[in-house]
Amino acid sequence: MPRFLFQSPDHETGGTIETDWLELPDIDAACRAAEEAVREAALEFEGLGVVTVLVLNETQAAVHRAEIEIRNEPCGTSN
C-alpha cells in the first residue's frame, strides 16, 4: 500500500508540521484525507489566514495541495 505524508506550515515557528507516514490505498484516498484535515484545521484555527496541507508521496514529491481561507465575516446584523 502506498505511503503518504501530510505537511503544513507552522505559522508560529515558521517551520513545518508533519504527520507520520500514512498508508492509504491510493492518491485519491490521500487527497480526500488531506481535504478533511484542512476542514478540521479550519475549525480550530484562531484568527484569519489560509490553512494549507500538502500531500507528499514516498519520494517527497508534492502530489496534492488542500487549502482553505479563513475569513471573518459577520453572520448577521443586530439593532
PDB file with SEQRES, HELIX, SHEET and CRYST1 records, atoms N, CA, C and O in Angstrom:
SEQRES   1 A   79  MET PRO ARG PHE LEU PHE GLN SER PRO ASP HIS GLU THR          
SEQRES   2 A   79  GLY GLY THR ILE GLU THR ASP TRP LEU GLU LEU PRO ASP          
SEQRES   3 A   79  ILE ASP ALA ALA CYS ARG ALA ALA GLU GLU ALA VAL ARG          
SEQRES   4 A   79  GLU ALA ALA LEU GLU PHE GLU GLY LEU GLY VAL VAL THR          
SEQRES   5 A   79  VAL LEU VAL LEU ASN GLU THR GLN ALA ALA VAL HIS ARG          
SEQRES   6 A   79  ALA GLU ILE GLU ILE ARG ASN GLU PRO CYS GLY THR SER          
SEQRES   7 A   79  ASN                                                          
HELIX    1 AA1 ILE A   27  GLU A   44  1                                  18    
SHEET    1 AA1 3 THR A  16  GLU A  18  0                                        
SHEET    2 AA1 3 ARG A   3  PRO A   9 -1                                        
SHEET    3 AA1 3 LEU A  22  GLU A  23 -1                                        
SHEET    1 AA2 3 ARG A   3  PRO A   9  0                                        
SHEET    2 AA2 3 GLY A  49  LEU A  56 -1                                        
SHEET    3 AA2 3 ALA A  62  ILE A  70 -1                                        
CRYST1    1.000    1.000    1.000  90.00  90.00  90.00 P 1           1          
ATOM      1  N   MET A   1       0.850  -1.172   0.000  1.00  0.00           N  
ATOM      2  CA  MET A   1       0.000   0.000   0.000  1.00  0.00           C  
ATOM      3  C   MET A   1       0.905   1.248   0.000  1.00  0.00           C  
ATOM      4  O   MET A   1       1.885   1.304   0.743  1.00  0.00           O  
ATOM      5  N   PRO A   2       0.576   2.236  -0.827  1.00  0.00           N  
ATOM      6  CA  PRO A   2       1.405   3.455  -0.875  1.00  0.00           C  
ATOM      7  C   PRO A   2       1.358   4.232   0.440  1.00  0.00           C  
ATOM      8  O   PRO A   2       0.382   4.172   1.188  1.00  0.00           O  
ATOM      9  N   ARG A   3       2.433   4.955   0.693  1.00  0.00           N  
ATOM     10  CA  ARG A   3       2.517   5.764   1.908  1.00  0.00           C  
ATOM     11  C   ARG A   3       2.533   7.240   1.527  1.00  0.00           C  
ATOM     12  O   ARG A   3       3.124   7.634   0.522  1.00  0.00           O  
ATOM     13  N   PHE A   4       1.871   8.046   2.353  1.00  0.00           N  
ATOM     14  CA  PHE A   4       1.782   9.480   2.124  1.00  0.00           C  
ATOM     15  C   PHE A   4       2.076  10.217   3.423  1.00  0.00           C  
ATOM     16  O   PHE A   4       1.840   9.703   4.516  1.00  0.00           O  
ATOM     17  N   LEU A   5       2.591  11.423   3.280  1.00  0.00           N  
ATOM     18  CA  LEU A   5       2.922  12.288   4.408  1.00  0.00           C  
ATOM     19  C   LEU A   5       2.163  13.592   4.219  1.00  0.00           C  
ATOM     20  O   LEU A   5       2.129  14.132   3.114  1.00  0.00           O  
ATOM     21  N   PHE A   6       1.552  14.104   5.287  1.00  0.00           N  
ATOM     22  CA  PHE A   6       0.878  15.392   5.223  1.00  0.00           C  
ATOM     23  C   PHE A   6       1.777  16.425   5.878  1.00  0.00           C  
ATOM     24  O   PHE A   6       2.362  16.172   6.931  1.00  0.00           O  
ATOM     25  N   GLN A   7       1.883  17.574   5.260  1.00  0.00           N  
ATOM     26  CA  GLN A   7       2.770  18.628   5.747  1.00  0.00           C  
ATOM     27  C   GLN A   7       2.024  19.956   5.699  1.00  0.00           C  
ATOM     28  O   GLN A   7       1.306  20.237   4.740  1.00  0.00           O  
ATOM     29  N   SER A   8       2.195  20.766   6.735  1.00  0.00           N  
ATOM     30  CA  SER A   8       1.530  22.059   6.809  1.00  0.00           C  
ATOM     31  C   SER A   8       2.487  23.085   7.407  1.00  0.00           C  
ATOM     32  O   SER A   8       3.286  22.746   8.280  1.00  0.00           O  
ATOM     33  N   PRO A   9       2.417  24.342   6.949  1.00  0.00           N  
ATOM     34  CA  PRO A   9       3.264  25.373   7.542  1.00  0.00           C  
ATOM     35  C   PRO A   9       2.886  25.617   9.003  1.00  0.00           C  
ATOM     36  O   PRO A   9       1.703  25.629   9.345  1.00  0.00           O  
ATOM     37  N   ASP A  10       3.877  25.809   9.855  1.00  0.00           N  
ATOM     38  CA  ASP A  10       3.648  26.187  11.245  1.00  0.00           C  
ATOM     39  C   ASP A  10       3.838  27.698  11.328  1.00  0.00           C  
ATOM     40  O   ASP A  10       4.965  28.193  11.314  1.00  0.00           O  
ATOM     41  N   HIS A  11       2.741  28.415  11.413  1.00  0.00           N  
ATOM     42  CA  HIS A  11       2.796  29.875  11.373  1.00  0.00           C  
ATOM     43  C   HIS A  11       3.432  30.476  12.624  1.00  0.00           C  
ATOM     44  O   HIS A  11       3.898  31.615  12.592  1.00  0.00           O  
ATOM     45  N   GLU A  12       3.455  29.732  13.714  1.00  0.00           N  
ATOM     46  CA  GLU A  12       4.043  30.246  14.947  1.00  0.00           C  
ATOM     47  C   GLU A  12       5.569  30.191  14.916  1.00  0.00           C  
ATOM     48  O   GLU A  12       6.239  31.108  15.390  1.00  0.00           O  
ATOM     49  N   THR A  13       6.115  29.107  14.356  1.00  0.00           N  
ATOM     50  CA  THR A  13       7.567  28.936  14.373  1.00  0.00           C  
ATOM     51  C   THR A  13       8.228  29.230  13.031  1.00  0.00           C  
ATOM     52  O   THR A  13       9.443  29.412  12.958  1.00  0.00           O  
ATOM     53  N   GLY A  14       7.428  29.276  11.976  1.00  0.00           N  
ATOM     54  CA  GLY A  14       7.985  29.458  10.639  1.00  0.00           C  
ATOM     55  C   GLY A  14       8.458  28.156  10.019  1.00  0.00           C  
ATOM     56  O   GLY A  14       8.930  28.153   8.882  1.00  0.00           O  
ATOM     57  N   GLY A  15       8.343  27.064  10.734  1.00  0.00           N  
ATOM     58  CA  GLY A  15       8.748  25.747  10.225  1.00  0.00           C  
ATOM     59  C   GLY A  15       7.578  25.016   9.596  1.00  0.00           C  
ATOM     60  O   GLY A  15       6.663  25.635   9.053  1.00  0.00           O  
ATOM     61  N   THR A  16       7.615  23.699   9.675  1.00  0.00           N  
ATOM     62  CA  THR A  16       6.521  22.893   9.144  1.00  0.00           C  
ATOM     63  C   THR A  16       6.088  21.866  10.182  1.00  0.00           C  
ATOM     64  O   THR A  16       6.850  21.493  11.073  1.00  0.00           O  
ATOM     65  N   ILE A  17       4.855  21.426  10.042  1.00  0.00           N  
ATOM     66  CA  ILE A  17       4.293  20.360  10.865  1.00  0.00           C  
ATOM     67  C   ILE A  17       4.067  19.184   9.929  1.00  0.00           C  
ATOM     68  O   ILE A  17       3.508  19.352   8.845  1.00  0.00           O  
ATOM     69  N   GLU A  18       4.499  17.989  10.339  1.00  0.00           N  
ATOM     70  CA  GLU A  18       4.319  16.810   9.502  1.00  0.00           C  
ATOM     71  C   GLU A  18       3.659  15.698  10.299  1.00  0.00           C  
ATOM     72  O   GLU A  18       3.838  15.573  11.510  1.00  0.00           O  
ATOM     73  N   THR A  19       2.890  14.896   9.576  1.00  0.00           N  
ATOM     74  CA  THR A  19       2.332  13.693  10.177  1.00  0.00           C  
ATOM     75  C   THR A  19       3.356  12.573  10.048  1.00  0.00           C  
ATOM     76  O   THR A  19       4.377  12.731   9.379  1.00  0.00           O  
ATOM     77  N   ASP A  20       3.082  11.454  10.683  1.00  0.00           N  
ATOM     78  CA  ASP A  20       3.830  10.238  10.402  1.00  0.00           C  
ATOM     79  C   ASP A  20       3.397   9.762   9.015  1.00  0.00           C  
ATOM     80  O   ASP A  20       2.402  10.245   8.474  1.00  0.00           O  
ATOM     81  N   TRP A  21       4.136   8.825   8.447  1.00  0.00           N  
ATOM     82  CA  TRP A  21       3.745   8.261   7.162  1.00  0.00           C  
ATOM     83  C   TRP A  21       2.437   7.511   7.330  1.00  0.00           C  
ATOM     84  O   TRP A  21       2.273   6.728   8.267  1.00  0.00           O  
ATOM     85  N   LEU A  22       1.513   7.754   6.422  1.00  0.00           N  
ATOM     86  CA  LEU A  22       0.195   7.124   6.457  1.00  0.00           C  
ATOM     87  C   LEU A  22       0.077   6.168   5.277  1.00  0.00           C  
ATOM     88  O   LEU A  22       0.382   6.533   4.142  1.00  0.00           O  
ATOM     89  N   GLU A  23      -0.364   4.953   5.546  1.00  0.00           N  
ATOM     90  CA  GLU A  23      -0.605   4.008   4.453  1.00  0.00           C  
ATOM     91  C   GLU A  23      -2.045   4.179   4.002  1.00  0.00           C  
ATOM     92  O   GLU A  23      -2.982   3.946   4.765  1.00  0.00           O  
ATOM     93  N   LEU A  24      -2.203   4.585   2.763  1.00  0.00           N  
ATOM     94  CA  LEU A  24      -3.527   4.814   2.189  1.00  0.00           C  
ATOM     95  C   LEU A  24      -3.606   4.074   0.855  1.00  0.00           C  
ATOM     96  O   LEU A  24      -2.583   3.874   0.201  1.00  0.00           O  
ATOM     97  N   PRO A  25      -4.810   3.665   0.445  1.00  0.00           N  
ATOM     98  CA  PRO A  25      -4.946   2.830  -0.750  1.00  0.00           C  
ATOM     99  C   PRO A  25      -4.396   3.461  -2.039  1.00  0.00           C  
ATOM    100  O   PRO A  25      -3.816   2.769  -2.876  1.00  0.00           O  
ATOM    101  N   ASP A  26      -4.585   4.783  -2.189  1.00  0.00           N  
ATOM    102  CA  ASP A  26      -4.147   5.432  -3.425  1.00  0.00           C  
ATOM    103  C   ASP A  26      -4.132   6.941  -3.239  1.00  0.00           C  
ATOM    104  O   ASP A  26      -4.473   7.450  -2.172  1.00  0.00           O  
ATOM    105  N   ILE A  27      -3.735   7.646  -4.283  1.00  0.00           N  
ATOM    106  CA  ILE A  27      -3.634   9.102  -4.216  1.00  0.00           C  
ATOM    107  C   ILE A  27      -4.999   9.743  -3.970  1.00  0.00           C  
ATOM    108  O   ILE A  27      -5.085  10.769  -3.295  1.00  0.00           O  
ATOM    109  N   ASP A  28      -6.064   9.150  -4.508  1.00  0.00           N  
ATOM    110  CA  ASP A  28      -7.401   9.709  -4.281  1.00  0.00           C  
ATOM    111  C   ASP A  28      -7.764   9.685  -2.800  1.00  0.00           C  
ATOM    112  O   ASP A  28      -8.326  10.648  -2.279  1.00  0.00           O  
ATOM    113  N   ALA A  29      -7.443   8.590  -2.128  1.00  0.00           N  
ATOM    114  CA  ALA A  29      -7.722   8.492  -0.691  1.00  0.00           C  
ATOM    115  C   ALA A  29      -6.880   9.503   0.079  1.00  0.00           C  
ATOM    116  O   ALA A  29      -7.351  10.095   1.050  1.00  0.00           O  
ATOM    117  N   ALA A  30      -5.642   9.701  -0.349  1.00  0.00           N  
ATOM    118  CA  ALA A  30      -4.773  10.682   0.307  1.00  0.00           C  
ATOM    119  C   ALA A  30      -5.316  12.092   0.123  1.00  0.00           C  
ATOM    120  O   ALA A  30      -5.291  12.892   1.058  1.00  0.00           O  
ATOM    121  N   CYS A  31      -5.805  12.403  -1.069  1.00  0.00           N  
ATOM    122  CA  CYS A  31      -6.368  13.727  -1.333  1.00  0.00           C  
ATOM    123  C   CYS A  31      -7.621  13.969  -0.495  1.00  0.00           C  
ATOM    124  O   CYS A  31      -7.803  15.053   0.059  1.00  0.00           O  
ATOM    125  N   ARG A  32      -8.474  12.965  -0.406  1.00  0.00           N  
ATOM    126  CA  ARG A  32      -9.685  13.109   0.421  1.00  0.00           C  
ATOM    127  C   ARG A  32      -9.315  13.323   1.881  1.00  0.00           C  
ATOM    128  O   ARG A  32      -9.924  14.147   2.564  1.00  0.00           O  
ATOM    129  N   ALA A  33      -8.321  12.588   2.360  1.00  0.00           N  
ATOM    130  CA  ALA A  33      -7.887  12.743   3.755  1.00  0.00           C  
ATOM    131  C   ALA A  33      -7.299  14.129   3.993  1.00  0.00           C  
ATOM    132  O   ALA A  33      -7.503  14.714   5.056  1.00  0.00           O  
ATOM    133  N   ALA A  34      -6.577  14.653   3.019  1.00  0.00           N  
ATOM    134  CA  ALA A  34      -5.999  15.995   3.151  1.00  0.00           C  
ATOM    135  C   ALA A  34      -7.093  17.051   3.190  1.00  0.00           C  
ATOM    136  O   ALA A  34      -7.033  17.982   3.992  1.00  0.00           O  
ATOM    137  N   GLU A  35      -8.087  16.910   2.329  1.00  0.00           N  
ATOM    138  CA  GLU A  35      -9.198  17.869   2.320  1.00  0.00           C  
ATOM    139  C   GLU A  35      -9.928  17.851   3.662  1.00  0.00           C  
ATOM    140  O   GLU A  35     -10.316  18.903   4.169  1.00  0.00           O  
ATOM    141  N   GLU A  36     -10.115  16.679   4.233  1.00  0.00           N  
ATOM    142  CA  GLU A  36     -10.768  16.564   5.543  1.00  0.00           C  
ATOM    143  C   GLU A  36      -9.895  17.203   6.626  1.00  0.00           C  
ATOM    144  O   GLU A  36     -10.409  17.878   7.518  1.00  0.00           O  
ATOM    145  N   ALA A  37      -8.580  16.992   6.552  1.00  0.00           N  
ATOM    146  CA  ALA A  37      -7.667  17.581   7.530  1.00  0.00           C  
ATOM    147  C   ALA A  37      -7.723  19.103   7.477  1.00  0.00           C  
ATOM    148  O   ALA A  37      -7.663  19.762   8.515  1.00  0.00           O  
ATOM    149  N   VAL A  38      -7.838  19.660   6.288  1.00  0.00           N  
ATOM    150  CA  VAL A  38      -7.937  21.112   6.144  1.00  0.00           C  
ATOM    151  C   VAL A  38      -9.227  21.622   6.769  1.00  0.00           C  
ATOM    152  O   VAL A  38      -9.221  22.637   7.466  1.00  0.00           O  
ATOM    153  N   ARG A  39     -10.329  20.931   6.526  1.00  0.00           N  
ATOM    154  CA  ARG A  39     -11.603  21.361   7.121  1.00  0.00           C  
ATOM    155  C   ARG A  39     -11.533  21.313   8.644  1.00  0.00           C  
ATOM    156  O   ARG A  39     -12.006  22.229   9.316  1.00  0.00           O  
ATOM    157  N   GLU A  40     -10.950  20.254   9.190  1.00  0.00           N  
ATOM    158  CA  GLU A  40     -10.823  20.149  10.650  1.00  0.00           C  
ATOM    159  C   GLU A  40      -9.909  21.234  11.204  1.00  0.00           C  
ATOM    160  O   GLU A  40     -10.205  21.824  12.243  1.00  0.00           O  
ATOM    161  N   ALA A  41      -8.803  21.501  10.521  1.00  0.00           N  
ATOM    162  CA  ALA A  41      -7.882  22.543  10.976  1.00  0.00           C  
ATOM    163  C   ALA A  41      -8.557  23.904  10.939  1.00  0.00           C  
ATOM    164  O   ALA A  41      -8.326  24.735  11.817  1.00  0.00           O  
ATOM    165  N   ALA A  42      -9.378  24.137   9.943  1.00  0.00           N  
ATOM    166  CA  ALA A  42     -10.066  25.422   9.825  1.00  0.00           C  
ATOM    167  C   ALA A  42     -10.995  25.655  11.008  1.00  0.00           C  
ATOM    168  O   ALA A  42     -11.158  26.791  11.453  1.00  0.00           O  
ATOM    169  N   LEU A  43     -11.600  24.599  11.515  1.00  0.00           N  
ATOM    170  CA  LEU A  43     -12.492  24.738  12.671  1.00  0.00           C  
ATOM    171  C   LEU A  43     -11.719  25.140  13.925  1.00  0.00           C  
ATOM    172  O   LEU A  43     -12.259  25.828  14.791  1.00  0.00           O  
ATOM    173  N   GLU A  44     -10.469  24.721  14.027  1.00  0.00           N  
ATOM    174  CA  GLU A  44      -9.658  25.008  15.203  1.00  0.00           C  
ATOM    175  C   GLU A  44      -8.786  26.242  15.029  1.00  0.00           C  
ATOM    176  O   GLU A  44      -8.180  26.714  15.991  1.00  0.00           O  
ATOM    177  N   PHE A  45      -8.718  26.766  13.818  1.00  0.00           N  
ATOM    178  CA  PHE A  45      -7.807  27.866  13.510  1.00  0.00           C  
ATOM    179  C   PHE A  45      -8.307  29.140  14.176  1.00  0.00           C  
ATOM    180  O   PHE A  45      -9.459  29.533  13.995  1.00  0.00           O  
ATOM    181  N   GLU A  46      -7.438  29.781  14.945  1.00  0.00           N  
ATOM    182  CA  GLU A  46      -7.806  31.029  15.603  1.00  0.00           C  
ATOM    183  C   GLU A  46      -7.198  32.177  14.814  1.00  0.00           C  
ATOM    184  O   GLU A  46      -5.982  32.240  14.639  1.00  0.00           O  
ATOM    185  N   GLY A  47      -8.024  33.062  14.348  1.00  0.00           N  
ATOM    186  CA  GLY A  47      -7.540  34.180  13.548  1.00  0.00           C  
ATOM    187  C   GLY A  47      -7.830  33.950  12.081  1.00  0.00           C  
ATOM    188  O   GLY A  47      -8.460  32.966  11.692  1.00  0.00           O  
ATOM    189  N   LEU A  48      -7.355  34.884  11.281  1.00  0.00           N  
ATOM    190  CA  LEU A  48      -7.606  34.830   9.854  1.00  0.00           C  
ATOM    191  C   LEU A  48      -6.376  34.319   9.132  1.00  0.00           C  
ATOM    192  O   LEU A  48      -5.263  34.396   9.651  1.00  0.00           O  
ATOM    193  N   GLY A  49      -6.573  33.812   7.969  1.00  0.00           N  
ATOM    194  CA  GLY A  49      -5.440  33.348   7.177  1.00  0.00           C  
ATOM    195  C   GLY A  49      -5.820  32.180   6.305  1.00  0.00           C  
ATOM    196  O   GLY A  49      -6.999  31.931   6.056  1.00  0.00           O  
ATOM    197  N   VAL A  50      -4.808  31.460   5.839  1.00  0.00           N  
ATOM    198  CA  VAL A  50      -5.007  30.318   4.961  1.00  0.00           C  
ATOM    199  C   VAL A  50      -4.419  29.083   5.633  1.00  0.00           C  
ATOM    200  O   VAL A  50      -3.291  29.110   6.125  1.00  0.00           O  
ATOM    201  N   VAL A  51      -5.188  28.010   5.648  1.00  0.00           N  
ATOM    202  CA  VAL A  51      -4.711  26.732   6.157  1.00  0.00           C  
ATOM    203  C   VAL A  51      -4.371  25.871   4.944  1.00  0.00           C  
ATOM    204  O   VAL A  51      -5.212  25.668   4.069  1.00  0.00           O  
ATOM    205  N   THR A  52      -3.153  25.370   4.894  1.00  0.00           N  
ATOM    206  CA  THR A  52      -2.683  24.578   3.759  1.00  0.00           C  
ATOM    207  C   THR A  52      -2.160  23.240   4.243  1.00  0.00           C  
ATOM    208  O   THR A  52      -1.451  23.172   5.246  1.00  0.00           O  
ATOM    209  N   VAL A  53      -2.509  22.173   3.530  1.00  0.00           N  
ATOM    210  CA  VAL A  53      -1.951  20.851   3.789  1.00  0.00           C  
ATOM    211  C   VAL A  53      -1.426  20.311   2.464  1.00  0.00           C  
ATOM    212  O   VAL A  53      -2.172  20.209   1.490  1.00  0.00           O  
ATOM    213  N   LEU A  54      -0.141  19.967   2.428  1.00  0.00           N  
ATOM    214  CA  LEU A  54       0.459  19.328   1.260  1.00  0.00           C  
ATOM    215  C   LEU A  54       0.488  17.826   1.480  1.00  0.00           C  
ATOM    216  O   LEU A  54       0.756  17.355   2.586  1.00  0.00           O  
ATOM    217  N   VAL A  55       0.209  17.078   0.420  1.00  0.00           N  
ATOM    218  CA  VAL A  55       0.327  15.625   0.458  1.00  0.00           C  
ATOM    219  C   VAL A  55       1.596  15.263  -0.309  1.00  0.00           C  
ATOM    220  O   VAL A  55       1.738  15.602  -1.484  1.00  0.00           O  
ATOM    221  N   LEU A  56       2.514  14.573   0.364  1.00  0.00           N  
ATOM    222  CA  LEU A  56       3.762  14.143  -0.273  1.00  0.00           C  
ATOM    223  C   LEU A  56       3.749  12.631  -0.443  1.00  0.00           C  
ATOM    224  O   LEU A  56       3.267  11.903   0.424  1.00  0.00           O  
ATOM    225  N   ASN A  57       4.287  12.163  -1.579  1.00  0.00           N  
ATOM    226  CA  ASN A  57       4.398  10.716  -1.758  1.00  0.00           C  
ATOM    227  C   ASN A  57       5.741  10.238  -1.209  1.00  0.00           C  
ATOM    228  O   ASN A  57       6.484  11.025  -0.623  1.00  0.00           O  
ATOM    229  N   GLU A  58       6.052   8.975  -1.391  1.00  0.00           N  
ATOM    230  CA  GLU A  58       7.261   8.399  -0.777  1.00  0.00           C  
ATOM    231  C   GLU A  58       8.556   8.998  -1.303  1.00  0.00           C  
ATOM    232  O   GLU A  58       9.596   8.866  -0.658  1.00  0.00           O  
ATOM    233  N   THR A  59       8.520   9.649  -2.452  1.00  0.00           N  
ATOM    234  CA  THR A  59       9.726  10.301  -2.961  1.00  0.00           C  
ATOM    235  C   THR A  59       9.785  11.761  -2.528  1.00  0.00           C  
ATOM    236  O   THR A  59      10.620  12.526  -3.012  1.00  0.00           O  
ATOM    237  N   GLN A  60       8.895  12.144  -1.613  1.00  0.00           N  
ATOM    238  CA  GLN A  60       8.814  13.510  -1.077  1.00  0.00           C  
ATOM    239  C   GLN A  60       8.335  14.523  -2.112  1.00  0.00           C  
ATOM    240  O   GLN A  60       8.522  15.726  -1.929  1.00  0.00           O  
ATOM    241  N   ALA A  61       7.724  14.055  -3.190  1.00  0.00           N  
ATOM    242  CA  ALA A  61       7.163  14.964  -4.183  1.00  0.00           C  
ATOM    243  C   ALA A  61       5.745  15.340  -3.762  1.00  0.00           C  
ATOM    244  O   ALA A  61       4.964  14.478  -3.360  1.00  0.00           O  
ATOM    245  N   ALA A  62       5.415  16.618  -3.853  1.00  0.00           N  
ATOM    246  CA  ALA A  62       4.064  17.062  -3.515  1.00  0.00           C  
ATOM    247  C   ALA A  62       3.108  16.577  -4.604  1.00  0.00           C  
ATOM    248  O   ALA A  62       3.339  16.819  -5.788  1.00  0.00           O  
ATOM    249  N   VAL A  63       2.051  15.904  -4.208  1.00  0.00           N  
ATOM    250  CA  VAL A  63       1.106  15.363  -5.170  1.00  0.00           C  
ATOM    251  C   VAL A  63      -0.280  15.990  -5.048  1.00  0.00           C  
ATOM    252  O   VAL A  63      -1.136  15.778  -5.907  1.00  0.00           O  
ATOM    253  N   HIS A  64      -0.501  16.757  -3.988  1.00  0.00           N  
ATOM    254  CA  HIS A  64      -1.802  17.408  -3.808  1.00  0.00           C  
ATOM    255  C   HIS A  64      -1.639  18.555  -2.828  1.00  0.00           C  
ATOM    256  O   HIS A  64      -0.823  18.486  -1.909  1.00  0.00           O  
ATOM    257  N   ARG A  65      -2.416  19.609  -3.026  1.00  0.00           N  
ATOM    258  CA  ARG A  65      -2.414  20.746  -2.111  1.00  0.00           C  
ATOM    259  C   ARG A  65      -3.865  21.032  -1.747  1.00  0.00           C  
ATOM    260  O   ARG A  65      -4.674  21.378  -2.608  1.00  0.00           O  
ATOM    261  N   ALA A  66      -4.187  20.884  -0.462  1.00  0.00           N  
ATOM    262  CA  ALA A  66      -5.513  21.211   0.052  1.00  0.00           C  
ATOM    263  C   ALA A  66      -5.392  22.537   0.788  1.00  0.00           C  
ATOM    264  O   ALA A  66      -4.487  22.721   1.601  1.00  0.00           O  
ATOM    265  N   GLU A  67      -6.298  23.454   0.504  1.00  0.00           N  
ATOM    266  CA  GLU A  67      -6.173  24.789   1.088  1.00  0.00           C  
ATOM    267  C   GLU A  67      -7.553  25.369   1.355  1.00  0.00           C  
ATOM    268  O   GLU A  67      -8.492  25.154   0.589  1.00  0.00           O  
ATOM    269  N   ILE A  68      -7.659  26.107   2.452  1.00  0.00           N  
ATOM    270  CA  ILE A  68      -8.906  26.798   2.766  1.00  0.00           C  
ATOM    271  C   ILE A  68      -8.560  28.152   3.372  1.00  0.00           C  
ATOM    272  O   ILE A  68      -7.639  28.263   4.181  1.00  0.00           O  
ATOM    273  N   GLU A  69      -9.299  29.172   2.976  1.00  0.00           N  
ATOM    274  CA  GLU A  69      -9.078  30.513   3.523  1.00  0.00           C  
ATOM    275  C   GLU A  69     -10.058  30.753   4.660  1.00  0.00           C  
ATOM    276  O   GLU A  69     -11.252  30.487   4.528  1.00  0.00           O  
ATOM    277  N   ILE A  70      -9.549  31.254   5.771  1.00  0.00           N  
ATOM    278  CA  ILE A  70     -10.386  31.558   6.929  1.00  0.00           C  
ATOM    279  C   ILE A  70     -10.756  33.041   6.845  1.00  0.00           C  
ATOM    280  O   ILE A  70      -9.881  33.907   6.807  1.00  0.00           O  
ATOM    281  N   ARG A  71     -12.040  33.317   6.817  1.00  0.00           N  
ATOM    282  CA  ARG A  71     -12.488  34.707   6.740  1.00  0.00           C  
ATOM    283  C   ARG A  71     -13.322  35.041   7.967  1.00  0.00           C  
ATOM    284  O   ARG A  71     -14.011  34.186   8.524  1.00  0.00           O  
ATOM    285  N   ASN A  72     -13.245  36.298   8.375  1.00  0.00           N  
ATOM    286  CA  ASN A  72     -14.055  36.777   9.480  1.00  0.00           C  
ATOM    287  C   ASN A  72     -15.168  37.629   8.885  1.00  0.00           C  
ATOM    288  O   ASN A  72     -14.995  38.823   8.644  1.00  0.00           O  
ATOM    289  N   GLU A  73     -16.302  36.999   8.655  1.00  0.00           N  
ATOM    290  CA  GLU A  73     -17.424  37.703   8.049  1.00  0.00           C  
ATOM    291  C   GLU A  73     -18.573  37.754   9.049  1.00  0.00           C  
ATOM    292  O   GLU A  73     -18.810  36.788   9.774  1.00  0.00           O  
ATOM    293  N   PRO A  74     -19.280  38.864   9.089  1.00  0.00           N  
ATOM    294  CA  PRO A  74     -20.414  38.954  10.017  1.00  0.00           C  
ATOM    295  C   PRO A  74     -21.491  37.939   9.645  1.00  0.00           C  
ATOM    296  O   PRO A  74     -21.773  37.715   8.468  1.00  0.00           O  
ATOM    297  N   CYS A  75     -22.077  37.340  10.655  1.00  0.00           N  
ATOM    298  CA  CYS A  75     -23.109  36.340  10.378  1.00  0.00           C  
ATOM    299  C   CYS A  75     -24.509  36.935  10.453  1.00  0.00           C  
ATOM    300  O   CYS A  75     -25.488  36.222  10.231  1.00  0.00           O  
ATOM    301  N   GLY A  76     -24.627  38.210  10.759  1.00  0.00           N  
ATOM    302  CA  GLY A  76     -25.931  38.853  10.821  1.00  0.00           C  
ATOM    303  C   GLY A  76     -25.782  40.278  11.325  1.00  0.00           C  
ATOM    304  O   GLY A  76     -24.685  40.716  11.672  1.00  0.00           O  
ATOM    305  N   THR A  77     -26.865  40.976  11.361  1.00  0.00           N  
ATOM    306  CA  THR A  77     -26.805  42.340  11.876  1.00  0.00           C  
ATOM    307  C   THR A  77     -27.662  42.429  13.128  1.00  0.00           C  
ATOM    308  O   THR A  77     -28.683  41.753  13.255  1.00  0.00           O  
ATOM    309  N   SER A  78     -27.226  43.273  14.043  1.00  0.00           N  
ATOM    310  CA  SER A  78     -28.008  43.471  15.267  1.00  0.00           C  
ATOM    311  C   SER A  78     -28.377  44.944  15.369  1.00  0.00           C  
ATOM    312  O   SER A  78     -27.611  45.820  14.967  1.00  0.00           O  
ATOM    313  N   ASN A  79     -29.535  45.197  15.901  1.00  0.00           N  
ATOM    314  CA  ASN A  79     -30.010  46.588  16.037  1.00  0.00           C  
ATOM    315  C   ASN A  79     -29.939  47.018  17.470  1.00  0.00           C  
ATOM    316  O   ASN A  79     -30.294  48.152  17.792  1.00  0.00           O  
TER     317      ASN A  79                                                      
END                                                                             
